[in-house]
Amino acid sequence: MNNITQKVSSLRQAVATATVTVSRQETIDAINNKLVPKGDVFEFSRAAGLLAIKKTSDVIPDCHPLPIEFAAIKHTIEGLAITISVEVHTIYKTGVEVEAMHGASVTALTIYDMLKPIDKSVEISSIKLLNKKGGKSDYRDRPIQAIRCAVIVCSDSISEGSKQDFAGKAIIEKLRQNQIETAFYSIIPDEFDVIQAKAKQLANEGFHLVLFCGGTGLSPRDVTPEAISPLFDRAIPGIMEAARNYGQERTPYAMLSRGVAGFVSNTLILTLPGSTRGAVETMDALFPYVLHIFRVAEGMRHEG
């Protein structure tokens, strides 16, 4: 099974369809009049389809077990064709496309089984995914303008050369995976005045996005939030609340991170943990979703 632990839970939806075709009108009449010997075709097949949706991971080896928050199965008759529509919703880390298609398949098979005593030419066809929603692919509303980005590592030991930077490099790689190139990268000590000066400099130089890495913990030298917060024209508490919530599901120490986020003039500044794991998890929690901020800003400029 694929590793989905780094994914963010979100509303996922899928609709799948299948078609069952009978050979004569008498079969359709028997269905409508509930005269099929095995019982009510639509009710029995709907029940079977709902069970199939919930049991998908039991029969498809690579499917993850997931909570089914909503499922609906509808039948439509046109001529000699019965179209089955299956809609499935979940709030989880992976989608429900296979669950919807499995539900449509079993619903169709149940109809076939119930009709075969009275119609030897029943056919199943066109089992397919009609549409799906949710996941990162729905949130890649990238800004038109290229994002000018900087990554600043705040660390006494790394700036002195006694340790190597891994967290900052991991952030740069995560940015690259989101099609953002890092235009400026620097390592500075955990000094209040130095951190503030660097933030002001990058904002004055017109950077759109600045990520500070390190200094968000509880040691006496961790002063990044204290240095950055007074500079904000607009703080955005929800950004780091989302990151801490994401981290808390993976380690109980995430609640100790004091990261902050907000705008200094037109520059969005994010402060990330100094540990490589903490930095990577924060990036996974926030990207590409946080880029919506720049899309909104572009829309406001166009309206103006």
C-alpha positions in Angstrom: 0.0 0.0 0.0 1.2 3.5 -0.7 2.3 5.7 2.2 -0.4 8.4 2.7 0.7 9.5 6.2 2.0 12.8 4.8 -1.3 13.7 3.1 -3.8 16.1 4.6 -7.4 15.0 5.3 -9.9 16.8 3.2 -13.4 16.3 1.7 -13.1 13.7 -1.1 -16.0 12.9 -3.5 -16.4 10.5 -6.4 -19.2 9.5 -8.8 -19.1 6.3 -10.8 -21.5 4.8 -13.2 -22.3 1.4 -14.7 -24.8 0.3 -17.3 -26.9 -2.9 -17.3 -28.7 -3.7 -20.6 -31.6 -6.2 -20.9 -32.9 -7.8 -24.1 -36.6 -7.1 -24.0 -39.2 -4.7 -22.6 -40.8 -7.5 -20.5 -37.7 -7.5 -18.3 -38.0 -3.8 -17.7 -41.7 -4.2 -16.9 -41.0 -7.0 -14.4 -38.4 -4.7 -12.7 -40.9 -1.8 -12.5 -43.7 -3.9 -11.3 -41.5 -5.7 -8.8 -42.4 -9.1 -10.4 -38.8 -10.4 -10.6 -38.8 -13.8 -8.7 -35.7 -12.9 -6.7 -37.2 -9.7 -5.3 -37.1 -5.9 -5.7 -34.2 -5.4 -8.1 -33.4 -1.8 -7.2 -33.6 -2.3 -3.4 -31.6 -5.5 -3.4 -28.9 -4.1 -5.7 -28.7 -0.8 -3.8 -28.1 -2.7 -0.5 -25.4 -4.8 -2.2 -23.8 -1.7 -3.7 -23.7 0.0 -0.3 -22.0 -3.0 1.3 -19.5 -3.2 -1.6 -18.6 0.5 -1.1 -17.8 -0.1 2.6 -16.0 -3.4 1.9 -13.8 -2.1 -0.9 -10.5 -2.4 1.0 -11.3 -6.0 1.9 -11.2 -7.1 -1.7 -8.9 -4.6 -3.4 -5.5 -5.2 -1.8 -4.0 -1.8 -2.3 -7.0 0.2 -1.2 -6.8 1.9 2.2 -9.6 1.4 4.7 -11.3 4.7 5.1 -14.5 6.1 6.6 -17.5 6.4 4.3 -19.3 9.6 5.3 -21.9 9.4 2.6 -23.0 7.0 -0.1 -25.9 7.2 -2.6 -27.0 4.8 -5.3 -29.5 5.7 -8.0 -31.0 3.8 -10.9 -32.3 5.3 -14.1 -34.1 3.4 -16.9 -33.8 4.5 -20.5 -35.2 2.1 -23.0 -33.6 -1.3 -22.3 -30.7 0.3 -20.4 -30.4 0.7 -16.6 -27.8 3.3 -15.6 -26.4 3.0 -12.1 -25.0 6.1 -10.5 -22.9 5.8 -7.3 -21.8 8.8 -5.3 -19.4 8.5 -2.3 -18.0 11.1 0.1 -15.3 10.9 2.8 -13.1 13.2 4.8 -9.7 11.5 4.6 -6.2 11.5 3.2 -7.1 9.6 0.0 -9.9 9.5 -2.5 -12.9 7.3 -3.0 -12.8 6.7 -6.7 -12.3 2.9 -6.4 -15.0 2.7 -3.7 -17.5 4.4 -6.1 -16.5 2.1 -9.0 -16.6 -1.0 -6.8 -20.1 0.0 -5.6 -21.3 0.5 -9.2 -19.8 -2.9 -10.2 -21.4 -4.9 -7.5 -24.8 -3.1 -8.0 -24.6 -4.1 -11.6 -23.6 -7.7 -10.8 -26.5 -8.0 -8.4 -29.0 -6.8 -11.0 -27.5 -9.3 -13.4 -27.8 -12.1 -10.9 -31.5 -11.2 -10.2 -32.5 -10.9 -13.8 -30.7 -13.9 -15.3 -33.6 -16.3 -14.5 -35.9 -14.2 -16.7 -33.5 -12.8 -19.3 -30.5 -14.8 -20.6 -29.1 -11.8 -22.5 -28.4 -9.3 -19.8 -25.2 -7.3 -20.3 -23.0 -5.1 -18.0 -21.0 -2.4 -19.7 -19.4 1.1 -19.2 -18.3 0.8 -15.6 -16.4 4.1 -15.2 -15.5 7.0 -13.0 -17.6 10.0 -13.9 -15.9 12.6 -11.8 -13.9 13.1 -8.6 -13.1 16.0 -6.2 -10.8 16.6 -3.3 -7.1 16.3 -2.6 -4.1 18.4 -3.6 -5.1 18.4 -7.3 -8.1 20.6 -6.5 -6.0 23.2 -4.7 -3.3 24.0 -7.2 -4.8 27.4 -8.1 -1.3 28.8 -8.8 -0.8 32.5 -9.1 -0.1 33.8 -12.6 2.9 35.8 -11.5 6.0 33.8 -10.5 6.6 33.8 -6.7 9.9 35.3 -5.6 10.9 33.2 -2.6 13.6 33.3 0.1 14.6 30.7 2.7 16.5 31.9 5.8 17.9 29.4 8.3 18.2 30.7 11.9 20.8 28.7 13.8 23.9 29.6 15.8 25.6 26.3 15.2 25.0 26.2 11.5 26.0 29.8 11.0 29.2 29.1 13.0 29.9 26.0 10.7 29.8 23.4 13.5 26.6 21.8 12.0 25.2 21.4 8.5 21.9 22.6 7.3 19.5 19.9 6.4 16.1 21.5 7.3 16.6 24.5 5.0 17.7 22.3 2.1 14.6 20.2 2.7 12.4 23.3 2.6 14.0 24.3 -0.7 13.3 20.8 -2.2 9.7 21.0 -1.0 9.3 24.4 -2.7 10.8 23.0 -5.9 8.2 20.1 -5.8 5.6 22.9 -5.7 7.1 24.6 -8.7 8.6 27.4 -6.6 12.3 28.2 -7.1 14.2 29.7 -4.2 15.8 33.0 -5.3 17.7 33.6 -2.0 19.0 31.3 0.7 21.0 32.4 3.7 22.0 31.2 7.2 22.0 33.6 10.1 22.5 33.3 13.9 19.6 33.2 16.4 19.9 37.0 17.0 16.7 39.1 17.4 18.1 42.1 15.6 19.7 40.1 12.8 16.4 38.2 12.2 14.4 41.4 12.2 16.8 43.1 9.8 16.7 40.2 7.4 12.9 40.2 7.3 12.7 43.9 6.7 15.4 43.7 4.0 13.6 40.9 2.1 10.2 42.7 2.4 11.8 45.9 1.1 13.3 44.0 -1.8 9.9 42.8 -2.9 10.1 39.1 -2.1 6.6 37.5 -2.2 7.3 34.6 0.2 10.0 34.3 2.9 10.4 31.2 5.0 12.4 31.4 8.3 13.6 28.0 9.5 14.6 27.6 13.1 14.1 29.4 16.4 10.5 28.6 17.0 11.0 26.3 20.0 11.4 27.0 23.7 15.1 27.3 24.3 16.4 30.7 25.4 17.9 31.4 22.0 14.7 30.6 20.1 13.6 34.2 19.3 12.3 34.0 15.8 8.6 34.5 16.6 9.5 37.4 18.9 11.5 39.0 16.2 9.0 38.5 13.4 5.6 39.1 15.1 6.1 42.9 15.7 6.7 43.4 12.0 3.4 42.0 10.8 0.9 44.4 9.2 -1.5 41.4 9.1 -1.0 38.3 11.1 -2.6 35.0 9.8 -2.9 32.8 12.8 -4.7 30.0 10.9 -1.6 29.1 8.9 0.4 27.9 11.8 -2.6 26.5 13.6 -3.0 24.2 10.6 0.6 23.3 10.7 0.5 22.5 14.4 -2.7 20.5 14.0 -1.1 18.5 11.2 2.1 17.9 13.3 0.2 17.0 16.4 -1.3 14.0 14.6 2.2 12.7 14.0 4.1 13.7 17.1 2.9 15.0 20.5 5.7 17.6 20.6 4.2 19.6 17.7 2.2 21.6 20.2 5.4 23.2 21.5 6.2 24.9 18.2 5.6 28.7 18.4 5.7 29.4 14.7 3.9 32.5 13.4 2.8 33.7 9.9 1.7 36.9 8.4 2.3 39.8 6.0 5.1 42.3 6.3 4.0 44.8 3.7 3.3 42.6 0.7 5.6 39.8 1.8 4.2 36.6 3.3 6.5 35.4 6.1 6.3 31.9 7.5 8.4 30.7 10.5 9.1 26.9 10.5 10.7 24.6 13.0 14.5 24.0 12.8 14.3 20.3 12.8 14.3 18.6 9.4 11.2 16.5 10.3 9.3 19.5 11.7 10.2 21.6 8.6 9.1 18.9 6.2 5.8 18.3 8.0 5.0 22.0 8.1 5.7 22.2 4.3 3.4 19.2 3.7 0.7 20.8 5.9 0.8 24.2 4.2 1.6 23.6 0.5 0.2 24.0 -2.1 -2.8 25.4 -0.1 -1.1 28.5 1.2 -0.4 29.6 -2.4 -4.1 30.5 -2.7 -3.1 33.7 -0.8 -1.2 35.0 -3.8 -4.1 34.0 -6.2 -6.5 36.1 -4.0 -4.0 39.0 -4.0 -3.8 38.9 -7.8 -7.6 39.0 -8.1 -7.8 42.0 -5.7 -5.2 43.8 -7.8 -7.2 43.1 -11.0 -10.4 44.3 -9.5 -8.7 47.4 -8.3 
